[in-house]
């Protein structure tokens, strides 16, 4: 049967777009379902602030009346203006192993991008670097890492068959806690914590975290200017992010450094709750939240979610303070490893720092590009 494409415009189509991945990934043991209550907010232009600066298109592919694929097209006008580029993006692509469906979906977004005057398309990529980026191309034997792509091995082949080539690769490293950090790291940690001009914030309740949300994300905005795809967050987006993650944040894995009342560095990590997410099947109620919280308490690895040192305080050892703080917390919890956040492969400073601890790559993701 011929492939029929539909732009998502009705409540029924919106629901189909949201829940299609769990049908495609049925039986996929390494897939992490999203939290659907978050998905309904994320893809809703009236609730997600990112839509204010982006053109978009949500597309479903049908064969014989049955949904068999989806894709989102994005033009981030704010980013394009900042960087002086004319890029379209495709993201959140899901299909069965069917080149005809992949071709129809990707071609639709390419044509839309051309109509909008774009000269290049990249993807998979969302509104910004804060969403999972790229397709997993190496590391299928390792368990999934939260907030990263969990695609089938056939997906990169479907995209490459459409004429796409590498834009950039991103990687995740794993540091086994059985391999102690070099002694010099602890010496730097002790030197940093002895400084009288710095304040090291620890939180005892999530209520205490709330006043620091905006200062933390402001520090991120200052630090991430050279990160591919990064768009500064405004305070509305900061509050949206906090609302999403605050309910499941583990205070033992939050470290904040303050100087003269200003956040100058921070790290937020999270126990890898992938087993809980899988058991919850994307639904917090009636028992999903219980599965997630239980998985966090029993996790054997912790994921570095986000961290930063503002530029004027870099090269002073604060990054080592953040790393050792996380390592110490993981050891106290009886964990066996620390997994990094997604890092651009060409970010030599970050890669070399992780390798100094004895970390090794466990996953690689590829963002593709094609001229329009």
Protein Blocks (a to p, Z undefined) as FASTA:
>chain_A
ZZdddddfbfklmmmmmmmmmmmmgoiakbccddfklmmmmmmmklmmklmmcccddddd
deehiafbdcdddddfklmmmnopacdddehiacdddfklmmmmmmmmmmmmmmnopabd
cddddfblmbcedjdfbhklpccdehiacddfklmmmmmmnopacfbdcddddddfklcc
dfklmmmmmmmmmpmkbccdddfbfklmmmmmmmmmmmmmmmmmmgghiacddfklmmmm
mmmmmmmpcfklcccddeehiafbdcdddddfklmmmmnnopabfklmmmmmmmmmmpcb
dcdfbdcddfklgonopmmmmmmmmmmmmmmnopabdcdddddfklmklmmmmmmnopac
fbdcddddddZZ
